[in-house]
């Protein structure tokens, strides 16, 4: 089964693009009630995000599950992702993590989750899907790139800073 896990910011464009490109059987959206009820009028949306996402999922035949949490609290995000992971089998399911949408903590958790899942199973893909109205549209698999640099190069950079020591 193809599973798409993603976060919701104020604008559902990244979710719409990921759904259209990946056509999953089910998508889990990490979000808050505020984000679900928000209408991005400045971006020409006229319906609440929940309705926009539900309609986009229906168009590709995907079931959508809104996994609500406090999107600014790491403990709440952690719990939400644990609940999602309990419902899937990364060894059998094709898991796609779209880390482009959501609050900064949600995007961070999704990116790390994607990198770690991809180390465990080759059935995981890390997607970067963004769509600016009347502009750039990107939906690219960044699994290999992120695995190459995280956490290895990050640890190397931090190690360099540690060796350098604090400024006088």
N, C-alpha and C positions, 0 to 999 in steps of 0.2 A: 504494500500500500504506500502511496506517495503522500507524505505528510509535510506541510509547510508551517513553520513556526516563525512568527514575526511580531513586531511591536507596532503600536499605533501612536502617532503624534497627533497634532491637531488636524492634519490634512491626510486623507486616506489614499492619496495618489500612489505611494510606494506599495501599498497593499494591493491596490487594483492592478498595478503593473505586474507584481509578482504572481498574482493569481492568474492573470492572462497568459504570462509566459510559461509558468510551471504546470498549470492545470492539475493541482493536487486533488486527492480524494477527500482530504480534510485539512483545514487550516486552523491553527490555534493563534489567536490574537491576544497578546499581552497588553492590557489596557486598564484604564480607570473608567468609572462611570462618566466623569466629566468628558473624557475624550470620546466616548461613545455617543454622548448627547450633543456634542459640539457640531455646529454647522459652519463650515469654512466659507462664509459668504465672500470674503475678500478674494478667494480663489474660484469663485463662480459656482460653488456648491449650493444647492437649495434644500438639501435633506441632511438629517443628522448622519454622522459618520457610520453609526450602526446600520442604518438603512442602506447607505451607499455600499458598504462592505458586504452586507447580506445579498444585495442584488448582484454585485460583481461575482460573488462565490456561486450564486445560483446559475449565472451565465456559463460558468465552466464546469458545473456539476459537482462543486465541492461543498462539503458540510463545513460550516464555520462554528467554531467554539470560542466565545469570548472569555478569556481567562483573566478575570478582574483582580486587581491588586492596587496597592499604593505604589504608583510608578516612580516615586521619589525615595522610597524606602527599600534599601537592599535586602533586608530580611523578608519583606513582603514579596519582592520580585523573586527571590530565591524559592520561597514557598510556592509561588505560582508556577515556576518552571519545574519544580519537583512534581507537582500535580500533573503537569503535561507529560513529563517523562514517564510517569507511572502508567500512562495510557498508551504508550508506543513501545515498539521493540526495535531499537536501532540496528539490530542484527538482521531483522527481516524487512523492516520498513525502509523505504528510501526517504531519508530525512533531509529537508532543505531548511536552512536557517537563513532568514532574511534579516540582516542586522542593520538595515538602513533606516528603519522607522522606529519611533517611540522616543521616550525621554532619554536623556544621556545615560542614566543608570541602566535602563532596559537595553539600549543598544550595546553597552559594555558587556552586560551579562550574556546577551545573545551571541556576540562575537566570540567571547571566551568559550561559551558552550559549544558553538560550532567548531572551533579549533580543537577542543578536547574530544568531541564526538568523532570528528574526522580522523583523529589519531587512533581511535578504537575500531572504526569500521569505514570501509571505502564507500558505503552506501550513503554517506553524509556529504552534503554540498553546502557551502557557505555562499549565499547570494547577496550581492549588493545591488539593490534595485531602487533607483530614484527616478522621479519624473517631475520636471519643472513645467508648469503650464506654458505653452508656446515656446518651449526651449528644450534643453537637454533631457534625454531619456537614456538611462543606462540600466541594463539588467545583465550583470556579469558574474560568472562563477569566480570567486576569489579564494577558493579553498587552498590551492597550492601556494598562492602568494602569502596568505596569512600564516599558513603552516611554516613557510620558509622563514618568516620574520618573527613570529610570536611563538613561544616567549623567548626563544634563543637570542635574537638580536636585541630585544628589549633588555634581557638580563646582561648582555654585553655592554649596552649603553649605560645601564645603571651601575654595573661594575666599574666602568670607566669613571663615573662621577664619584663613586665611593673611594677609589684610589686617589683621585684628585683632592678629595677632602673639602671641608668648608672654606669659604673665602675668609681672608683675614680681616 
